[in-house]
Amino acid sequence: PDSGGAWWPSPVRGEDFDRLEWRLRQHSGAAAVAQTDVESLVLQRAALEAQRRTRALEEELAELLDEEATDMASLKWALKEERRRLAENESRLLREARCRRSKKLESLTASMDAAHSKLKADELAAVEAAKVAAAEQERERALKEKEAREARKAEEARQEAEEQAKQQREHEERLEASKKEAQRAADEKKAQAAAAAKAREATRWIGESGEQWERTCKEAHAKAAASCANLTGAPLSVRKQLDKPLRKFVNQISSTKQQVMEVYQRLTALLTQARGAGEEQYYYCLLKLSQMLVGQGEDLQRQHQLAYPIAEIIVALSSDHPDMLQVFMHLLHAKAPLTVPTLNKGLLAEHVSSTGSAQKGFLMLYGAVVQAHMVQSNPHGVGCGWSYVARLLNSIPV
């Protein structure tokens, strides 16, 4: 209600008009209801107008929204098209850029390849030139070295020829001097031997055949000693190379037949090799080997079983090298005069037995040599043994 007490309905907002009428009638009565109807009609008209306007606005708004949606769709399509165009442009530009970069890279690569090929060709040319220069230098150096070698060889050959000629002259001079000395010594020895023979004739018992055999062996030994005089006087270091193998094989002699045969084969091979090296070395080896084998007689009193193996080797070697037998016999005569046989006349009777005992080992060795049978033809066999017995019985009245 207003200030005068009149009742004014509130704006109708879609309420039920019957309910409104009931309310108006309830509160204001019939007059109020009539007035309310007028007002309700006005209000309905206003509500209808409002609804019309609302619908118009809604339609206008819907049209605006449709236009905006259409514009938005157009904008979206335009934006999409623009994006597609930009993407295409970007792709085209990227392809063009890549193509240009690829062309630049290809051009740069081709330039680098060309430069590398040129550099490699230059390097190969430089290497080839260096090789040619080095080959030329090497050829020149080899030529110079060859000329120098030939000059050195010619000089060395000249010096060697001069040295050989000098050595040959010195050797010939030594040989001549040695021969003269040997001849002089031989003459002296013959004179001394003759004098000694005459003196011994009065001082010892010896038969004519025994003295002749003794002289023959002595002369053979003197010849061998004169042939190797220079080597005998050489330093020990030179002689040791020849002495060592001889001593080694002599020390290997034992009582077995196989060992005797092996030692004999090794010793005869050494002598054959020495003979090929020259007369001086050959006679030196003969003398040394004979001294070693004669020296074995000193031990035969204790090891008498070795007499036959040693004798077999001596006889076999003498069969291969005939000069050895007389050299060995001379050395054996020097150690044991009873092997000639000869005996000092001034020797007391009581000393004869001790002299024989002292020479027992050498007599055993001589007896074994006479009986050796390993070779078919013993150069100092049983016949020589019987001759010895005859000389002993006929010349030594003891």
C-alpha positions as CSV (number, residue, x, y, z in Angstrom):
1,P,0.0,0.0,0.0
2,D,1.1,3.6,-0.6
3,S,1.0,6.5,1.8
4,G,-2.8,6.9,1.3
5,G,-3.5,3.3,2.3
6,A,-4.1,2.2,-1.3
7,W,-2.8,-1.1,-2.3
8,W,-0.5,-1.4,-5.3
9,P,0.3,-4.8,-6.6
10,S,3.9,-5.6,-7.0
11,P,5.1,-6.3,-10.5
12,V,4.0,-9.6,-11.8
13,R,6.6,-11.9,-12.6
14,G,4.9,-14.9,-14.2
15,E,2.8,-15.6,-11.1
16,D,-0.6,-17.3,-11.3
17,F,-3.3,-14.6,-11.9
18,D,-6.0,-16.6,-10.1
19,R,-3.9,-16.7,-7.0
20,L,-3.3,-13.0,-7.3
21,E,-7.0,-12.4,-7.7
22,W,-7.7,-14.5,-4.6
23,R,-5.3,-12.5,-2.7
24,L,-6.6,-9.2,-3.9
25,R,-10.2,-10.2,-3.1
26,Q,-9.1,-11.4,0.3
27,H,-7.4,-8.2,1.2
28,S,-9.2,-5.4,-0.7
29,G,-12.6,-6.6,-1.5
30,A,-14.5,-6.5,-4.8
31,A,-13.5,-2.9,-5.7
32,A,-10.1,-3.7,-5.1
33,V,-10.5,-6.8,-7.2
34,A,-11.8,-4.7,-10.1
35,Q,-9.0,-2.3,-9.8
36,T,-6.7,-5.1,-9.5
37,D,-8.0,-6.6,-12.6
38,V,-7.4,-3.4,-14.5
39,E,-4.0,-3.3,-13.1
40,S,-3.5,-6.9,-13.8
41,L,-4.5,-6.3,-17.4
42,V,-2.1,-3.5,-17.6
43,L,0.5,-5.6,-16.0
44,Q,-0.3,-8.4,-18.4
45,R,0.0,-6.1,-21.3
46,A,3.2,-4.7,-19.9
47,A,4.4,-8.3,-19.3
48,L,3.5,-9.2,-22.8
49,E,5.2,-6.2,-24.1
50,A,8.2,-7.0,-22.0
51,Q,8.0,-10.6,-23.2
52,R,7.8,-9.4,-26.8
53,R,10.6,-7.0,-26.3
54,T,12.5,-9.8,-24.5
55,R,11.9,-12.1,-27.4
56,A,12.9,-9.4,-29.9
57,L,16.0,-8.8,-27.8
58,E,16.6,-12.5,-27.7
59,E,16.1,-12.8,-31.4
60,E,18.4,-9.8,-32.0
61,L,20.9,-11.3,-29.6
62,A,20.6,-14.6,-31.3
63,E,21.1,-12.9,-34.7
64,L,24.0,-11.0,-33.2
65,L,25.3,-14.3,-31.8
66,D,24.9,-16.0,-35.1
67,E,26.6,-13.1,-36.9
68,E,29.4,-13.2,-34.3
69,A,29.6,-17.1,-34.7
70,T,29.6,-16.6,-38.4
71,D,32.3,-13.9,-38.1
72,M,34.1,-16.1,-35.6
73,A,34.0,-19.1,-38.0
74,S,35.1,-16.8,-40.8
75,L,37.9,-15.5,-38.6
76,K,38.8,-19.0,-37.6
77,W,38.8,-20.1,-41.3
78,A,40.8,-17.0,-42.3
79,L,43.2,-17.7,-39.4
80,K,43.5,-21.3,-40.4
81,E,44.0,-20.3,-44.0
82,E,46.6,-17.7,-42.9
83,R,48.3,-20.3,-40.8
84,R,48.3,-22.7,-43.7
85,R,49.6,-20.1,-46.0
86,L,52.3,-19.1,-43.5
87,A,53.2,-22.7,-43.0
88,E,53.4,-23.2,-46.8
89,N,55.5,-20.1,-47.1
90,E,57.6,-21.1,-44.2
91,S,58.1,-24.6,-45.7
92,R,58.8,-23.1,-49.1
93,L,61.3,-20.6,-47.7
94,L,62.8,-23.4,-45.6
95,R,63.1,-25.6,-48.7
96,E,64.6,-22.8,-50.6
97,A,67.0,-22.0,-47.8
98,R,67.9,-25.7,-47.6
99,C,68.3,-25.9,-51.3
100,R,70.5,-22.8,-51.3
101,R,72.5,-24.1,-48.4
102,S,72.8,-27.5,-50.0
103,K,74.0,-25.9,-53.2
104,K,76.5,-23.8,-51.2
105,L,77.6,-26.9,-49.3
106,E,77.9,-28.9,-52.6
107,S,79.9,-26.0,-54.1
108,L,82.1,-25.7,-50.9
109,T,82.5,-29.5,-50.8
110,A,83.5,-29.6,-54.5
111,S,85.9,-26.7,-53.9
112,M,87.4,-28.6,-50.9
113,D,87.6,-31.8,-52.8
114,A,89.3,-30.1,-55.7
115,A,91.7,-28.4,-53.3
116,H,92.3,-31.7,-51.5
117,S,92.9,-33.5,-54.8
118,K,95.3,-30.8,-55.9
119,L,97.1,-30.9,-52.5
120,K,97.3,-34.6,-52.7
121,A,98.6,-34.5,-56.2
122,D,101.2,-31.9,-55.1
123,E,102.2,-34.1,-52.2
124,L,102.5,-37.2,-54.4
125,A,104.5,-35.2,-56.9
126,A,106.7,-33.9,-54.0
127,V,107.1,-37.5,-52.6
128,E,107.9,-38.8,-56.1
129,A,110.4,-36.1,-56.6
130,A,111.9,-36.8,-53.2
131,K,112.1,-40.5,-54.0
132,V,113.8,-39.8,-57.3
133,A,116.2,-37.5,-55.6
134,A,116.8,-40.0,-52.8
135,A,117.2,-42.8,-55.3
136,E,119.7,-40.7,-57.2
137,Q,121.6,-39.9,-54.0
138,E,121.5,-43.5,-53.0
139,R,122.8,-44.6,-56.4
140,E,125.6,-42.0,-56.2
141,R,126.4,-43.1,-52.6
142,A,126.3,-46.8,-53.6
143,L,128.5,-46.0,-56.6
144,K,131.0,-44.1,-54.3
145,E,130.9,-46.9,-51.7
146,K,131.4,-49.5,-54.5
147,E,134.4,-47.6,-55.8
148,A,135.7,-47.2,-52.2
149,R,135.2,-50.9,-51.5
150,E,136.9,-51.8,-54.7
151,A,139.7,-49.5,-53.9
152,R,140.0,-50.9,-50.4
153,K,139.8,-54.4,-51.7
154,A,142.5,-53.7,-54.3
155,E,144.6,-52.1,-51.5
156,E,144.0,-55.0,-49.2
157,A,144.7,-57.5,-51.9
158,R,147.9,-55.7,-52.7
159,Q,148.9,-55.5,-49.0
160,E,147.8,-59.2,-48.5
161,A,149.8,-60.2,-51.5
162,E,152.8,-58.3,-50.2
163,E,152.2,-59.8,-46.7
164,Q,151.9,-63.3,-48.2
165,A,155.0,-62.9,-50.3
166,K,156.8,-61.6,-47.2
167,Q,155.5,-64.5,-45.1
168,Q,156.4,-66.9,-47.9
169,R,159.9,-65.6,-48.0
170,E,160.2,-65.7,-44.3
171,H,158.7,-69.2,-44.2
172,E,161.1,-70.3,-46.9
173,E,164.0,-68.7,-45.0
174,R,162.9,-70.4,-41.8
175,L,162.5,-73.7,-43.6
176,E,165.9,-73.4,-45.1
177,A,167.4,-72.4,-41.8
178,S,165.5,-75.2,-40.1
179,K,166.7,-77.7,-42.7
180,K,170.3,-76.5,-42.3
181,E,169.9,-76.6,-38.5
182,A,168.3,-80.0,-38.7
183,Q,171.1,-81.2,-41.0
184,R,173.7,-79.8,-38.7
185,A,171.9,-81.3,-35.7
186,A,171.6,-84.6,-37.5
187,D,175.2,-84.5,-38.3
188,E,176.1,-83.7,-34.8
189,K,173.8,-86.3,-33.4
190,K,175.2,-88.9,-35.8
191,A,178.7,-88.0,-34.6
192,Q,177.5,-88.0,-31.0
193,A,175.7,-91.3,-31.6
194,A,178.8,-92.8,-33.1
195,A,180.9,-91.6,-30.2
196,A,178.2,-92.7,-27.7
197,A,177.9,-96.0,-29.4
198,K,181.5,-96.6,-29.0
199,A,181.3,-95.4,-25.4
200,R,178.2,-97.5,-24.7
201,E,179.9,-100.4,-26.2
202,A,182.1,-100.3,-23.1
203,T,179.3,-99.3,-20.7
204,R,176.2,-101.3,-21.6
205,W,175.0,-104.6,-23.0
206,I,173.2,-104.3,-26.3
207,G,173.1,-106.5,-29.4
208,E,173.9,-105.2,-32.9
209,S,170.3,-105.7,-34.1
210,G,169.0,-104.0,-30.9
211,E,171.3,-101.0,-31.4
212,Q,170.2,-100.8,-35.1
213,W,166.5,-100.8,-34.1
214,E,167.1,-98.3,-31.4
215,R,168.9,-96.0,-33.9
216,T,166.1,-96.3,-36.4
217,C,163.5,-95.3,-33.9
218,K,165.6,-92.4,-32.6
219,E,166.1,-91.1,-36.2
220,A,162.3,-91.3,-36.8
221,H,161.7,-89.4,-33.6
222,A,164.3,-86.7,-34.5
223,K,162.7,-86.3,-37.9
224,A,159.3,-85.8,-36.5
225,A,160.5,-83.4,-33.8
226,A,162.4,-81.3,-36.4
227,S,159.3,-81.2,-38.6
228,C,157.2,-79.6,-35.8
229,A,159.9,-77.6,-34.0
230,N,158.1,-74.3,-34.6
231,L,154.8,-75.6,-33.3
232,T,156.5,-77.3,-30.3
233,G,157.9,-73.9,-29.3
234,A,154.6,-72.0,-29.9
235,P,152.6,-70.5,-27.0
236,L,150.5,-72.9,-24.9
237,S,147.3,-71.3,-26.1
238,V,148.2,-72.4,-29.6
239,R,149.2,-75.9,-28.7
240,K,146.3,-76.4,-26.3
241,Q,143.9,-76.5,-29.2
242,L,145.6,-79.6,-30.5
243,D,146.5,-81.2,-27.1
244,K,143.0,-81.0,-25.6
245,P,141.1,-83.4,-27.9
246,L,144.0,-85.9,-27.9
247,R,144.2,-86.0,-24.1
248,K,140.4,-86.3,-23.9
249,F,140.2,-89.4,-26.1
250,V,143.3,-91.0,-24.4
251,N,141.6,-90.6,-21.0
252,Q,138.5,-92.4,-22.4
253,I,140.4,-95.7,-23.0
254,S,138.7,-98.6,-21.1
255,S,138.7,-102.4,-21.2
256,T,135.6,-102.7,-23.4
257,K,136.1,-103.6,-27.1
258,Q,133.4,-101.0,-28.2
259,Q,135.2,-98.2,-26.3
260,V,138.6,-99.2,-27.7
261,M,137.1,-99.1,-31.2
262,E,135.5,-95.7,-30.6
263,V,138.7,-94.1,-29.2
264,Y,140.7,-95.5,-32.1
265,Q,138.3,-94.1,-34.7
266,R,138.3,-90.7,-33.0
267,L,142.1,-90.6,-32.7
268,T,142.8,-91.7,-36.3
269,A,140.3,-89.1,-37.5
270,L,142.2,-86.4,-35.6
271,L,145.5,-87.5,-37.1
272,T,144.0,-87.6,-40.6
273,Q,142.6,-84.1,-40.1
274,A,146.0,-82.9,-38.8
275,R,147.7,-84.5,-41.9
276,G,145.4,-82.5,-44.1
277,A,146.3,-79.3,-42.2
278,G,150.1,-79.7,-42.9
279,E,153.2,-81.8,-42.1
280,E,154.0,-79.6,-39.0
281,Q,150.7,-80.1,-37.3
282,Y,150.6,-83.8,-38.2
283,Y,154.0,-84.7,-36.7
284,Y,153.2,-82.6,-33.6
285,C,150.0,-84.6,-33.1
286,L,152.0,-87.8,-33.6
287,L,154.6,-86.8,-31.0
288,K,152.0,-85.7,-28.5
289,L,149.8,-88.7,-28.9
290,S,152.8,-91.1,-28.6
291,Q,153.9,-89.3,-25.4
292,M,150.4,-89.6,-23.9
293,L,150.2,-93.3,-24.8
294,V,153.7,-94.1,-23.4
295,G,152.8,-92.2,-20.3
296,Q,150.0,-94.7,-19.7
297,G,152.7,-97.4,-19.0
298,E,153.5,-95.8,-15.7
299,D,150.0,-96.8,-14.4
300,L,149.9,-100.3,-15.8
301,Q,151.5,-101.8,-12.7
302,R,148.3,-100.9,-10.8
303,Q,145.9,-101.2,-13.8
304,H,147.5,-103.9,-15.8
305,Q,144.1,-104.8,-17.5
306,L,144.4,-101.6,-19.6
307,A,147.7,-102.8,-21.2
308,Y,145.9,-104.6,-24.0
309,P,143.3,-101.9,-24.8
310,I,146.1,-99.3,-25.0
311,A,148.3,-101.7,-27.2
312,E,145.4,-102.4,-29.5
313,I,144.9,-98.6,-30.1
314,I,148.7,-98.1,-30.7
315,V,148.9,-100.9,-33.2
316,A,145.7,-99.8,-35.0
317,L,146.9,-96.2,-35.2
318,S,150.4,-97.4,-36.4
319,S,148.7,-99.4,-39.1
320,D,146.9,-96.3,-40.4
321,H,149.9,-93.9,-39.7
322,P,153.2,-95.9,-40.1
323,D,155.4,-93.0,-38.8
324,M,153.8,-93.4,-35.4
325,L,155.3,-96.8,-34.5
326,Q,158.9,-95.8,-34.5
327,V,158.2,-92.5,-32.7
328,F,156.3,-94.4,-30.0
329,M,159.1,-97.0,-29.7
330,H,161.7,-94.4,-29.2
331,L,159.8,-92.8,-26.4
332,L,159.2,-96.2,-24.9
333,H,163.0,-97.0,-25.1
334,A,163.7,-93.7,-23.4
335,K,161.3,-94.7,-20.5
336,A,162.3,-98.4,-20.3
337,P,165.7,-99.3,-21.9
338,L,164.9,-103.0,-21.4
339,T,162.3,-102.7,-24.2
340,V,165.3,-102.4,-26.7
341,P,166.8,-104.5,-24.8
342,T,169.8,-102.8,-23.3
343,L,171.3,-102.7,-19.8
344,N,174.0,-100.7,-18.1
345,K,177.1,-102.8,-17.4
346,G,177.9,-100.9,-14.3
347,L,174.6,-101.8,-12.7
348,L,175.0,-103.9,-9.6
349,A,173.5,-107.3,-9.5
350,E,171.2,-106.4,-6.6
351,H,169.8,-103.5,-8.6
352,V,168.9,-105.5,-11.7
353,S,165.7,-106.8,-10.1
354,S,164.6,-103.3,-9.0
355,T,165.3,-101.9,-12.5
356,G,163.1,-104.5,-14.0
357,S,160.4,-103.8,-11.5
358,A,160.5,-100.1,-12.2
359,Q,160.1,-100.7,-15.9
360,K,157.5,-103.4,-15.5
361,G,154.5,-101.4,-16.7
362,F,156.3,-100.3,-19.9
363,L,157.4,-104.0,-20.5
364,M,153.8,-105.1,-20.1
365,L,152.7,-102.4,-22.6
366,Y,155.4,-103.6,-25.1
367,G,154.4,-107.3,-24.6
368,A,150.7,-106.3,-25.3
369,V,151.8,-104.4,-28.5
370,V,153.5,-107.5,-29.8
371,Q,150.3,-109.6,-29.1
372,A,147.7,-107.0,-30.4
373,H,145.4,-108.6,-33.0
374,M,142.6,-106.1,-33.5
375,V,144.0,-105.3,-37.0
376,Q,144.8,-108.1,-39.4
377,S,148.5,-107.1,-39.9
378,N,150.3,-106.0,-36.8
379,P,153.3,-103.9,-37.9
380,H,155.2,-105.0,-34.7
381,G,153.7,-108.4,-34.2
382,V,154.8,-111.8,-32.8
383,G,157.8,-112.0,-35.1
384,C,159.2,-108.8,-33.6
385,G,158.5,-110.3,-30.2
386,W,160.6,-113.4,-30.9
387,S,163.4,-111.1,-32.2
388,Y,163.2,-109.2,-28.9
389,V,163.5,-112.4,-26.9
390,A,166.5,-113.5,-29.0
391,R,168.2,-110.1,-28.4
392,L,167.4,-110.3,-24.7
393,L,168.9,-113.8,-24.3
394,N,171.9,-113.2,-26.5
395,S,172.9,-109.7,-25.4
396,I,172.0,-109.4,-21.8
397,P,174.0,-112.0,-19.8
398,V,172.1,-111.6,-16.6
